[in-house]
Amino acid sequence: MLNHQALELFESCGRAGDRSRIVRHTVAAATVLDFGAFTPGSLLAGRLLARLCLGDGAEVDLHPADRVRSVSGNAVVVRTDDPLRACLGAQYAGWPVKHDDYFAMGSGPMRMARGREPMLEELSLAESAGDVVGVLESEALPTDGVIEAVAGDCGVPPDRVHLAVAPSTSIAGSFQVVARSIETALHKLHAVGFPVAAVVSATGTAPLPPPTKPGDTIGGIGRTNDAVLYGGEVTLWVDAEDDAIADVAERVPSGHSADHGRPFAEVFAEYGYDFYRVDPLLFSPAVVTMHNLRSGRSWTAGEIETDVLRRSFLS
């Protein structure tokens, strides 16, 4: 159970203290860890937050990167042998958490306990849990009403809710968004009809962008998305027929979208800052490689767009 697995990590995050700059709160009996809303956060906090999003079902690290190609000089690297559950069951931000004036994009294994998203139902990714762990992308801590709503949706009492919070403008928040390279590839594969359960292992890398100024939420969203859309590289190990892979390989990278080619902040503005109006085919890595375990054949499609990364990161 990913919620149980993530709970152990969550509790260790709460004990990380000064070195991680994570701050612990209690809201309506729930435990809330601030990774960057009212605390500076840290790179360590970002790595831990990314692992929480994944239900601790993947390894996450920060590595040096080729500055000429990546622009930023650092890359977030993710590795998993449980991609379906970790990335689509937990990490995908498929739960818009709303209550009164509060809004956050929700991810983490708590989504599997809620189990209401069509994708989770299609892939049989729901799970029952005594405690739930989730991540909220927000500039504010959840209110009592938010905690009660999350607890009700997940079927647990409020004191069994464990939430981590960070905005995309924070160090930790930007880190965890950039750690979604594999998740975007899997979601795109699912969208084009490929049986994603056939993906048995995966690696992904994307540049960690420079921070935007505090409060520049659109800038933070833009740069973190661009890191994956124009700088992300994913490799998937797949157990499937060659024809099934060949049919989708060219369609997985972000370049297959009509909205590709401009910094995401520009695209986002064009659609009135509504994620659901943006072409869903845009949300995928720049480059995707698929290795077939049955035949030994490989497919690679897409390319890194350094010029777009430079416009986004250095503007």
Secondary structure, 3 states (H helix, E strand, C coil): CHHHHHHHHHHHHHCCHHHCCCEEEEECCEEEEECCCCCCCCHHHHHHHHHHHCCCCCEEEEEECCHHHHCCCEEEEEEECCHHHHHHHHHCCCEEEEECCEEEEEECCHHHHHCCCHHHHHCCCCCCCCCEEEEEECCCCCCHHHHHHHHHHHCCCHHHEEEEEECCCCHHHHHHHHCCHHHHHHHHHHHCCCCHHHEEEEEEEEECCCCCCCCCHHHHHHHHHHHHHHHCEEEEEECCCHHHHHHHHHHCCHHHCCCCCCCHHHHHHHCCCCHHHCCHHHCCCCEEEEEECCCCCEEEEECCCHHHHHHHHCC
